[in-house]
Amino acid sequence: MNDSKVLDRAEGALFGSALGDAIGIYTEFMTEAQAVEAYGSSPNITLVPPETRLHNDTHRCRFESRAWTDDTDHTILIMLSYLRQRELSPDDFAARLHSWCTQGLRVLDRLPMGLGKTVGGVVFSPSFVSDPAGTALSHWEKNGRKIAPNGSLMRTTPVGVICIRKTEEETFAAAVLMGGVTHADPRCALSVAIVSALIRALCLEEISHPAQVRDVIERAWAYVQRTQPPEHAALLDRVEFERHVYAETLTELVLCDRAMGYVYKCLGAALWCLRQVLTRQATFRSAMTTLIMCGGDADTNGAVAGALMGALCGYEYLPKEWRDGMRHAEWFRAKVQAVCCVAGLREGVYDSASDVDTEMDGGKGFLTEEEMKRREMGIMEKMLLSEKERRETAEAKVKAQTKASGWKSWLSGS
């Protein structure tokens, strides 16, 4: 095993996931046609100043430019928990997630933007902190055992990195355990098992051909079938599973529809991107751009695809115009390297007790109710200013069209 290459790929997986998230927000919840209208048919998005501006609409106006969304915030919660506990702790992660839902990511003073319906429904249940997995299971059962969104998949990257020196089965088990904090559906369990194990295998350079990707997928399927409660495993539809994970085009996945947050859509899209780069039909940048221009749940699709492609390409081969321009990049990479240190992937000593960033409040203290209200007012003000800018732009466009029409009438002698 080449330790320097393993380390580069581990950093590539975590950084690639954050980049996919940051690029995906450009088109999240757009249709393909809206994405083209906003950025053109062949966009050249860059995060390095002067960065490509986010399209000004009621969704994107709330987010920081050049930054990731809630997907990477939740990934960071797992990383900070691991650094503090020096192990994957579902209970500690659950406590941090509960805090994030009201306070945001305190260490970077980020607001809790983009909270998913399932995560919110589970986390705000009175029993969550004391029994996260049981609460998630109860929530799933109350919803008819039908909901399988991508909220646990979007944050699973650290599990694959942390388990590099563990076995594949240990990786499957850790991924299912951490995913089960909020998502109990077996489709979610299967998806996190696949992606976490693929990240581990890619970092170890165990995958060089699509057939080896398929082998990991099939072993994950067998593992979940064997370890999930029989009544849960019986709910897995093999035909539906294959239709997504072995999709030959993104069009087959229909990424922008009412079910855009479905975990299999995200999984299938990420696997498609991985195969494209693995077979050298695309680069990290070209595959990611193709993916996010499909719209839908683009930031989550981008985060998972970015993790797999980043684990394959490595940190050094990530697009510099994205990697070097991402907000908080220096801080994030330091935490990535700390995780790799604790996981035994790099030399050095990391003292979790002296790293205040890993404290529950990020070393900054929790916000008071009054401070939280002021933050909410700040977001409202930002949204109003964005609305004013959109209105003025629309009015200027109408005036320009009216003026052009008037000149045409005068020239024609009408």
LINUR-V701143 format. One record per pair of residues at least 6 apart in sequence whose ideal C-beta (glycine too) atoms are under 8 Angstrom apart, sorted by the first residue. I is the first residue (numbers start at 1). GAP is how many residues later the second one is. Records with the same first field share a line. If there is no record, write none. Layout:
BEGIN
I=GAP / GAP
END
This chain:
BEGIN
1=203 / 204
2=203
3=342 / 343
5=200 / 309
6=158 / 197 / 198 / 199 / 339
7=333 / 338 / 339
8=306 / 307 / 308
9=193 / 194 / 196 / 301 / 302 / 303 / 304 / 305 / 306
10=151 / 154 / 193 / 301 / 326 / 330 / 333 / 335
11=303 / 304 / 322 / 325 / 326 / 329
12=298 / 299 / 300 / 301 / 302 / 303 / 304 / 305 / 306
13=144 / 147 / 148 / 186 / 189 / 190 / 294 / 295 / 297 / 298
14=61 / 65 / 143 / 144 / 147 / 293 / 296 / 322 / 325
15=295 / 300 / 303 / 308 / 317 / 318 / 321
16=268 / 290 / 291 / 292 / 293 / 294 / 295 / 297 / 302
17=54 / 55 / 58 / 140 / 286 / 287 / 289 / 290 / 293
18=50 / 54 / 57 / 285 / 288 / 308 / 314
19=269 / 283 / 287 / 291 / 299 / 300 / 303 / 304 / 307
20=268 / 279 / 281 / 282 / 283 / 284 / 285 / 286 / 287 / 289
21=47 / 48 / 50 / 51 / 133 / 278 / 279 / 281 / 282 / 285
22=25 / 44 / 45 / 46 / 47 / 50 / 277 / 280 / 300 / 304 / 305
23=22 / 24 / 265 / 266 / 269 / 279 / 283 / 299
24=45 / 267 / 268 / 274 / 275 / 276 / 277 / 278 / 279
25=29 / 35 / 38 / 42 / 43 / 44 / 273 / 274
26=9 / 12 / 13 / 17 / 19 / 26 / 28 / 29 / 34 / 266 / 272
27=7 / 8 / 11 / 12 / 265 / 266 / 267 / 268 / 271
28=31 / 32 / 41 / 267 / 268 / 269 / 270 / 271
29=30 / 231 / 266 / 267 / 268 / 269
30=8 / 25 / 226 / 265 / 266 / 268
31=225 / 264
32=224 / 261 / 262 / 263
34=261
35=257 / 258 / 259 / 260
36=257
38=17
39=6 / 13 / 16 / 254
43=9 / 246 / 250
44=8
45=7 / 244 / 277
46=6 / 275 / 276 / 279
47=19 / 274 / 275 / 277 / 278 / 279 / 280
48=272 / 273 / 274 / 276 / 277
49=276
51=14 / 15 / 274
53=12
54=6 / 7 / 9 / 11
56=330 / 333 / 334 / 337
57=333
58=325 / 328 / 329
61=321 / 322 / 325 / 326
62=51 / 317 / 320 / 321
63=6 / 50
64=46 / 263
65=262
66=259 / 260 / 261
67=43 / 259 / 260 / 261
68=231 / 235 / 258 / 259
69=44 / 45 / 230
70=42 / 43 / 44 / 45 / 46
71=43 / 83 / 84 / 228 / 229 / 232
72=231
73=27 / 31 / 32 / 37 / 39
74=23 / 26 / 77 / 80 / 81
75=79 / 80 / 82 / 83 / 228
76=29 / 31 / 256 / 259
77=16 / 19 / 20 / 23 / 28 / 78
78=10 / 15 / 77 / 80 / 81 / 100
79=79 / 256 / 257 / 260
80=16 / 27 / 255 / 277 / 278
81=7 / 8 / 11 / 12 / 15 / 277
82=6 / 7 / 76 / 80 / 257 / 260
83=252 / 255 / 256 / 259 / 267 / 269 / 272 / 275
84=8 / 268 / 271 / 274 / 275
85=7
86=256 / 266
88=71 / 74 / 86 / 89 / 90
90=42 / 43 / 87 / 88 / 90 / 91
91=41
93=85 / 88
94=29 / 34 / 35 / 38 / 87
95=34 / 265
96=264
97=22 / 26 / 84 / 85
98=25 / 30 / 31
99=7 / 261 / 262 / 267
100=12
101=11 / 14 / 18 / 19 / 22 / 23
102=10 / 270
103=9 / 258 / 263 / 264 / 269
104=6 / 7 / 8 / 9
105=7 / 257
106=255 / 256 / 258 / 259 / 260 / 261
107=250 / 255 / 256 / 257
108=220 / 223 / 254
109=255
111=264 / 268
114=185
116=33 / 35 / 145
117=32
118=21 / 29 / 31 / 33 / 64 / 65
119=32 / 63
121=18
122=6 / 10 / 13 / 14 / 17 / 60
123=59
125=10 / 13 / 14
127=7 / 8 / 11
128=7
132=48 / 49 / 50
133=47 / 48 / 51
136=44 / 45 / 46 / 47 / 48
137=43 / 47
139=45
140=7 / 43 / 44 / 45
141=43
145=40 / 90
147=38
148=35 / 37 / 39 / 40 / 114 / 115 / 116
149=34 / 39 / 112 / 113 / 114
150=38 / 41 / 111 / 112 / 113 / 115 / 116 / 117 / 147 / 150 / 154
151=31 / 32
152=26 / 27 / 28 / 29 / 30 / 31 / 36 / 39 / 40 / 111
153=26 / 35 / 38 / 39 / 42 / 110 / 113 / 114 / 147 / 151
154=112 / 146 / 149 / 150
156=19 / 22 / 23 / 36 / 39 / 40 / 148 / 151
157=38 / 39 / 42 / 146 / 147 / 150
158=181
159=12 / 15 / 16 / 19 / 33 / 37 / 40
160=11 / 15 / 35 / 36 / 37 / 38 / 39 / 40 / 43 / 147 / 151
161=38 / 39 / 42 / 178 / 179 / 182 / 184
162=12 / 177 / 181
163=7 / 8 / 11 / 12 / 33 / 37
164=36 / 39 / 40 / 179 / 181
165=178 / 179 / 180
166=8 / 34
168=29 / 32 / 33 / 48 / 51
169=54
171=22 / 25 / 26 / 29
172=21 / 24 / 25 / 48 / 51 / 52 / 55
173=54
174=22
175=14 / 17 / 18 / 20 / 21 / 22
176=13 / 16 / 17 / 48 / 51
178=14
179=9 / 10 / 12 / 13
180=9
183=6 / 80
185=50 / 78
186=38 / 42 / 46 / 47 / 49 / 50
187=48 / 49 / 54 / 76 / 77
188=75
189=35 / 39
190=30 / 31 / 34 / 46 / 51
191=72 / 73 / 75 / 76
193=27 / 30 / 31
194=22 / 23 / 26 / 51 / 73
195=72 / 75 / 109 / 112 / 113
197=19 / 22 / 23
198=9 / 15 / 18 / 76 / 110 / 113
199=108 / 109 / 112
201=6 / 11 / 15
202=106 / 109 / 110
203=108
206=6
207=6 / 9 / 71 / 105
208=70
209=69
210=65 / 68 / 69
213=58 / 61 / 62 / 65
214=32
217=28 / 54
221=15 / 20
224=9 / 12
225=8 / 11
226=7
240=24
241=23
243=9
244=9 / 20 / 21 / 23 / 24
245=19 / 22 / 23 / 26
246=25
247=6 / 21 / 24 / 25
248=24
249=23
250=19 / 22 / 40 / 41 / 44
253=12 / 15 / 16 / 19
254=11
255=10 / 14 / 39 / 40 / 41 / 42 / 43 / 46
256=38 / 39 / 40
257=39
259=6
260=36 / 37
261=36 / 39
265=31 / 32 / 36
266=31 / 34 / 35 / 38
267=37
269=22 / 25 / 32 / 35 / 36
270=31 / 34 / 35 / 37 / 38
271=37
272=19
273=9 / 14 / 15 / 18 / 32 / 35 / 36
274=31 / 34 / 35 / 38
276=6 / 11
277=6 / 7 / 10 / 32 / 35 / 36
278=34
282=8
284=22 / 25 / 26 / 29 / 33 / 34 / 35
285=34 / 37
287=18 / 22
288=14 / 17 / 18 / 21
291=7 / 10 / 11 / 14
292=6 / 9 / 10
294=7
310=8
315=8
323=6
326=6
335=22
337=9
338=12 / 17
340=6
341=6 / 7 / 8 / 9
342=8 / 10
352=6
356=6 / 7
357=6
367=8
END
